Amino acid sequence: MERRNRRKRILLIAIIAILMAVFIVAYVSFISSDSNTHITLPPQDISDAFDSTEQTADFAGITKSNVQQVIAQMDRADTYQRTMTIITSWSGGSSSEKTEMIVSDELVRLNITRGDETRCTVINGEECFIWYAGETKYITRPTGDFTQFQQSRIPDYTDILALESHRISDAALEEKEGIMCIRVDFKTDVANCVYWLDLDSGLLYAAEEYENGKPVYNMTVDSMEAPVSSDETLISAFTLPDGRVLYQ
C-alpha cells in the first residue's frame, strides 16, 4: 500500500511539474510577443528613402543617347521660385550677381541684384517689362522670337532639349552638392558646358561653361520652392509698378 501511495505522489509531482513548465513557456512567449508589438516601430522617413532609391533606379540607365528624351518626360511644377548665384568671368576679372526667379506657366519674374541695385524684369511671352527696384515707371520691350529663359539669359533645361544630339558628349547620374542630378556635358559653338538637373524638380540646379579651358560662367541654385505655395507670392511677383496685375 505504501509503495502505491509513493508512486501516486511521484506521478502527481511529475504532472504538476509538466503543467508548470507548459505554463511558463506559454507566459514567456506571450510576454515576448507583446513586448515586440510595442517596441517595433516603422523606420522614420521610410517612404522618402524608398522614393529616392526608386527614383535613382529609374534613371540608372541614362546615356547621352537617351538623355534628351528622359529630360523631356520629367515631371515639373507649373510654378516655382528659386534664388541663384551667377558668376561671370573674363580675362582679368569676374562679376557676381544674385538672381531671384519666379515662374508661373509662361510668366517669368527676375530680380537681378548687382551691388546695391536690383533690376526687375517680368516676361509674359509677348512683352518684357523692365524697371529698377523702388521706381514707379517701367519700359516695355517685345520678346521677339526668344523664349522667356533666353530673354533672361539664364540657362534652363530647355537648352538641353534644343541641342543637336551630336553636341552631347556625356550624360550620367551624379550627386552635386548633396543633390542627386542628371549631369549633361555638351558643346556649343563657343563653349564647353556642363549642366546638372535636379532629379526631384526636373529643373536646372547648376551650370558651368568653359571657353578655351577657362571658366566663363557659373550658376548655382541657392534655394528653391516648387510649386510655389502661396498665390500672394505670385500676385506680388507679377504686379507691375503701376498696379497692373499679369497673374491670373
PASENU-795482 format. One record per residue (C-alpha): x, y, z. Coordinates in Angstrom, 3 decimals, always signed. Layout:
BEGIN
{X->X	Y->Y	Z->Z}
...
# end
This chain:
BEGIN
{X->+0.000	Y->+0.000	Z->+0.000}
{X->+2.728	Y->+2.406	Z->+0.948}
{X->+4.525	Y->+1.654	Z->-2.320}
{X->+1.351	Y->+2.505	Z->-4.313}
{X->+0.950	Y->+5.799	Z->-2.449}
{X->+4.571	Y->+6.685	Z->-3.209}
{X->+4.008	Y->+6.016	Z->-6.922}
{X->+0.890	Y->+8.204	Z->-6.905}
{X->+2.800	Y->+11.044	Z->-5.242}
{X->+5.642	Y->+10.785	Z->-7.780}
{X->+3.176	Y->+10.761	Z->-10.693}
{X->+1.295	Y->+13.748	Z->-9.272}
{X->+4.514	Y->+15.694	Z->-8.809}
{X->+5.555	Y->+14.896	Z->-12.386}
{X->+2.180	Y->+16.059	Z->-13.756}
{X->+2.370	Y->+19.305	Z->-11.757}
{X->+5.959	Y->+19.906	Z->-12.988}
{X->+4.906	Y->+19.384	Z->-16.609}
{X->+1.933	Y->+21.722	Z->-16.233}
{X->+4.136	Y->+24.402	Z->-14.653}
{X->+6.689	Y->+24.080	Z->-17.456}
{X->+3.971	Y->+24.447	Z->-20.095}
{X->+2.552	Y->+27.494	Z->-18.277}
{X->+5.977	Y->+29.157	Z->-18.011}
{X->+6.764	Y->+28.612	Z->-21.692}
{X->+3.367	Y->+29.983	Z->-22.742}
{X->+3.732	Y->+33.019	Z->-20.449}
{X->+7.232	Y->+33.856	Z->-21.682}
{X->+6.091	Y->+33.569	Z->-25.318}
{X->+3.146	Y->+35.884	Z->-24.623}
{X->+5.324	Y->+38.489	Z->-22.910}
{X->+7.895	Y->+38.367	Z->-25.715}
{X->+5.221	Y->+38.760	Z->-28.371}
{X->+3.555	Y->+41.635	Z->-26.525}
{X->+6.888	Y->+43.367	Z->-25.959}
{X->+7.796	Y->+43.148	Z->-29.628}
{X->+4.424	Y->+44.562	Z->-30.574}
{X->+5.096	Y->+47.686	Z->-28.542}
{X->+8.702	Y->+48.400	Z->-29.428}
{X->+8.740	Y->+47.578	Z->-33.140}
{X->+8.111	Y->+50.885	Z->-34.997}
{X->+8.272	Y->+51.705	Z->-38.697}
{X->+11.552	Y->+53.377	Z->-39.605}
{X->+11.358	Y->+57.150	Z->-39.858}
{X->+11.167	Y->+58.653	Z->-43.347}
{X->+10.954	Y->+55.186	Z->-44.893}
{X->+8.756	Y->+56.471	Z->-47.738}
{X->+11.256	Y->+59.201	Z->-48.569}
{X->+14.111	Y->+56.713	Z->-48.640}
{X->+12.125	Y->+54.333	Z->-50.830}
{X->+11.101	Y->+57.070	Z->-53.240}
{X->+14.670	Y->+58.322	Z->-53.521}
{X->+16.044	Y->+54.845	Z->-54.188}
{X->+13.304	Y->+54.033	Z->-56.680}
{X->+13.769	Y->+57.343	Z->-58.462}
{X->+17.534	Y->+56.906	Z->-58.739}
{X->+17.000	Y->+53.417	Z->-60.143}
{X->+14.652	Y->+54.840	Z->-62.780}
{X->+17.493	Y->+56.995	Z->-64.125}
{X->+20.300	Y->+54.440	Z->-63.765}
{X->+20.354	Y->+53.670	Z->-67.483}
{X->+20.687	Y->+57.229	Z->-68.675}
{X->+23.123	Y->+57.844	Z->-71.547}
{X->+23.984	Y->+60.641	Z->-73.934}
{X->+21.731	Y->+58.947	Z->-76.485}
{X->+18.549	Y->+58.998	Z->-74.384}
{X->+19.119	Y->+61.938	Z->-72.026}
{X->+17.048	Y->+64.424	Z->-74.058}
{X->+14.070	Y->+62.074	Z->-74.105}
{X->+14.404	Y->+61.417	Z->-70.376}
{X->+14.584	Y->+65.134	Z->-69.538}
{X->+11.600	Y->+65.922	Z->-71.769}
{X->+9.452	Y->+63.382	Z->-69.891}
{X->+10.332	Y->+64.517	Z->-66.347}
{X->+7.514	Y->+65.931	Z->-64.207}
{X->+7.794	Y->+69.632	Z->-63.341}
{X->+5.668	Y->+72.003	Z->-61.308}
{X->+3.791	Y->+74.745	Z->-63.150}
{X->+5.089	Y->+77.262	Z->-60.630}
{X->+8.427	Y->+77.567	Z->-58.864}
{X->+10.626	Y->+80.110	Z->-57.144}
{X->+14.382	Y->+79.905	Z->-56.827}
{X->+17.366	Y->+82.064	Z->-55.992}
{X->+20.673	Y->+81.669	Z->-57.793}
{X->+24.240	Y->+82.890	Z->-57.621}
{X->+25.716	Y->+83.650	Z->-61.036}
{X->+29.408	Y->+84.316	Z->-61.596}
{X->+30.613	Y->+85.586	Z->-64.960}
{X->+34.362	Y->+85.506	Z->-65.591}
{X->+36.606	Y->+87.020	Z->-68.239}
{X->+40.288	Y->+87.652	Z->-68.748}
{X->+41.362	Y->+89.811	Z->-65.853}
{X->+38.163	Y->+89.825	Z->-63.816}
{X->+34.755	Y->+88.474	Z->-62.817}
{X->+31.394	Y->+89.636	Z->-61.517}
{X->+28.830	Y->+88.047	Z->-59.223}
{X->+25.103	Y->+88.608	Z->-59.024}
{X->+22.171	Y->+87.241	Z->-57.066}
{X->+19.121	Y->+86.367	Z->-59.114}
{X->+15.630	Y->+85.532	Z->-57.913}
{X->+13.401	Y->+83.799	Z->-60.473}
{X->+9.669	Y->+83.183	Z->-60.088}
{X->+7.861	Y->+81.211	Z->-62.786}
{X->+4.161	Y->+80.583	Z->-63.341}
{X->+3.489	Y->+78.885	Z->-66.676}
{X->+4.586	Y->+81.453	Z->-69.307}
{X->+5.141	Y->+84.250	Z->-66.768}
{X->+8.700	Y->+84.823	Z->-65.550}
{X->+9.825	Y->+87.346	Z->-62.927}
{X->+13.520	Y->+88.107	Z->-62.429}
{X->+15.127	Y->+90.215	Z->-59.734}
{X->+18.823	Y->+90.592	Z->-60.562}
{X->+20.935	Y->+92.251	Z->-57.894}
{X->+24.363	Y->+93.669	Z->-58.656}
{X->+25.839	Y->+95.572	Z->-55.752}
{X->+23.124	Y->+97.845	Z->-54.328}
{X->+20.994	Y->+97.876	Z->-57.481}
{X->+18.207	Y->+95.433	Z->-58.346}
{X->+16.840	Y->+95.215	Z->-61.855}
{X->+13.347	Y->+93.761	Z->-62.124}
{X->+12.036	Y->+92.088	Z->-65.270}
{X->+8.682	Y->+90.453	Z->-65.980}
{X->+8.237	Y->+88.446	Z->-69.177}
{X->+4.812	Y->+87.242	Z->-70.294}
{X->+5.650	Y->+85.598	Z->-73.621}
{X->+4.845	Y->+88.718	Z->-75.642}
{X->+6.494	Y->+91.582	Z->-73.808}
{X->+9.306	Y->+92.331	Z->-71.370}
{X->+8.612	Y->+94.854	Z->-68.603}
{X->+11.786	Y->+96.283	Z->-67.082}
{X->+12.355	Y->+98.616	Z->-64.132}
{X->+14.628	Y->+99.103	Z->-61.132}
{X->+13.512	Y->+98.387	Z->-57.584}
{X->+11.991	Y->+101.468	Z->-55.974}
{X->+10.952	Y->+103.056	Z->-59.263}
{X->+7.353	Y->+103.572	Z->-60.334}
{X->+7.936	Y->+103.637	Z->-64.100}
{X->+8.982	Y->+100.806	Z->-66.393}
{X->+9.895	Y->+100.283	Z->-70.016}
{X->+8.351	Y->+97.706	Z->-72.336}
{X->+10.146	Y->+95.687	Z->-74.975}
{X->+8.842	Y->+92.934	Z->-77.313}
{X->+10.201	Y->+89.481	Z->-76.638}
{X->+10.622	Y->+88.720	Z->-80.332}
{X->+11.421	Y->+85.132	Z->-81.168}
{X->+13.231	Y->+84.394	Z->-77.896}
{X->+11.886	Y->+82.250	Z->-75.080}
{X->+11.473	Y->+83.670	Z->-71.596}
{X->+14.656	Y->+81.969	Z->-70.457}
{X->+16.673	Y->+83.185	Z->-73.409}
{X->+15.440	Y->+86.680	Z->-72.710}
{X->+16.561	Y->+86.356	Z->-69.109}
{X->+19.943	Y->+84.929	Z->-70.204}
{X->+19.700	Y->+82.245	Z->-67.536}
{X->+20.379	Y->+78.647	Z->-68.637}
{X->+17.492	Y->+76.217	Z->-68.459}
{X->+16.726	Y->+72.540	Z->-69.066}
{X->+15.111	Y->+73.573	Z->-72.368}
{X->+18.592	Y->+74.460	Z->-73.625}
{X->+19.433	Y->+70.751	Z->-73.491}
{X->+16.249	Y->+69.785	Z->-75.328}
{X->+17.088	Y->+72.237	Z->-78.101}
{X->+20.555	Y->+70.794	Z->-78.685}
{X->+21.501	Y->+68.833	Z->-81.747}
{X->+22.143	Y->+65.365	Z->-80.320}
{X->+25.695	Y->+65.149	Z->-81.658}
{X->+26.691	Y->+68.072	Z->-79.416}
{X->+26.080	Y->+65.983	Z->-76.269}
{X->+29.293	Y->+64.237	Z->-75.244}
{X->+28.228	Y->+62.579	Z->-71.994}
{X->+25.302	Y->+62.113	Z->-69.604}
{X->+25.059	Y->+60.335	Z->-66.259}
{X->+23.652	Y->+60.384	Z->-62.754}
{X->+25.802	Y->+62.428	Z->-60.401}
{X->+25.480	Y->+63.928	Z->-56.947}
{X->+26.074	Y->+67.675	Z->-56.940}
{X->+26.491	Y->+69.307	Z->-53.537}
{X->+24.248	Y->+66.697	Z->-51.931}
{X->+21.591	Y->+66.880	Z->-54.679}
{X->+21.088	Y->+63.881	Z->-56.960}
{X->+21.207	Y->+65.166	Z->-60.529}
{X->+21.442	Y->+64.277	Z->-64.183}
{X->+24.733	Y->+65.662	Z->-65.469}
{X->+24.892	Y->+66.579	Z->-69.150}
{X->+28.123	Y->+67.532	Z->-70.934}
{X->+27.775	Y->+69.269	Z->-74.285}
{X->+29.393	Y->+71.739	Z->-76.661}
{X->+28.103	Y->+74.936	Z->-78.226}
{X->+29.807	Y->+76.896	Z->-80.961}
{X->+31.858	Y->+78.809	Z->-78.389}
{X->+31.891	Y->+76.872	Z->-75.110}
{X->+32.064	Y->+73.510	Z->-73.378}
{X->+29.160	Y->+73.224	Z->-70.946}
{X->+28.149	Y->+71.051	Z->-68.015}
{X->+24.564	Y->+71.214	Z->-66.721}
{X->+23.105	Y->+69.460	Z->-63.672}
{X->+19.344	Y->+68.842	Z->-63.454}
{X->+17.750	Y->+68.152	Z->-60.091}
{X->+16.001	Y->+64.756	Z->-60.182}
{X->+13.281	Y->+65.876	Z->-57.758}
{X->+12.188	Y->+69.049	Z->-59.562}
{X->+13.344	Y->+68.351	Z->-63.117}
{X->+14.830	Y->+71.853	Z->-63.145}
{X->+18.363	Y->+73.063	Z->-63.682}
{X->+20.364	Y->+73.027	Z->-60.457}
{X->+23.784	Y->+74.180	Z->-61.679}
{X->+25.607	Y->+75.140	Z->-64.868}
{X->+29.225	Y->+75.685	Z->-65.843}
{X->+30.620	Y->+76.982	Z->-69.118}
{X->+34.249	Y->+76.991	Z->-70.285}
{X->+35.987	Y->+78.685	Z->-73.177}
{X->+39.478	Y->+77.505	Z->-74.115}
{X->+39.534	Y->+75.517	Z->-70.888}
{X->+38.815	Y->+78.559	Z->-68.685}
{X->+35.590	Y->+79.094	Z->-66.698}
{X->+33.431	Y->+81.907	Z->-68.059}
{X->+30.061	Y->+81.212	Z->-66.439}
{X->+28.877	Y->+79.512	Z->-63.245}
{X->+25.312	Y->+79.265	Z->-61.967}
{X->+24.213	Y->+77.520	Z->-58.774}
{X->+20.744	Y->+77.369	Z->-57.215}
{X->+20.821	Y->+78.507	Z->-53.575}
{X->+17.172	Y->+77.778	Z->-52.716}
{X->+14.041	Y->+76.587	Z->-54.485}
{X->+10.325	Y->+76.124	Z->-53.847}
{X->+8.376	Y->+74.044	Z->-56.364}
{X->+5.485	Y->+74.518	Z->-56.610}
{X->+5.038	Y->+77.974	Z->-55.101}
{X->+2.713	Y->+77.502	Z->-52.135}
{X->+1.219	Y->+80.998	Z->-51.953}
{X->-0.889	Y->+82.806	Z->-54.553}
{X->+0.050	Y->+86.051	Z->-52.816}
{X->+3.681	Y->+85.479	Z->-53.802}
{X->+2.689	Y->+85.052	Z->-57.442}
{X->+0.337	Y->+88.044	Z->-57.452}
{X->+3.046	Y->+90.247	Z->-55.944}
{X->+5.702	Y->+88.955	Z->-58.351}
{X->+3.605	Y->+89.635	Z->-61.447}
{X->+2.268	Y->+93.043	Z->-60.489}
{X->+3.886	Y->+95.927	Z->-62.378}
{X->+4.860	Y->+99.199	Z->-60.652}
{X->+1.708	Y->+100.913	Z->-61.945}
{X->-0.506	Y->+98.265	Z->-60.289}
{X->-1.259	Y->+96.216	Z->-63.371}
{X->-1.540	Y->+92.545	Z->-62.418}
{X->-0.416	Y->+89.992	Z->-65.031}
{X->-1.015	Y->+86.889	Z->-62.900}
{X->-4.459	Y->+85.323	Z->-63.202}
# end
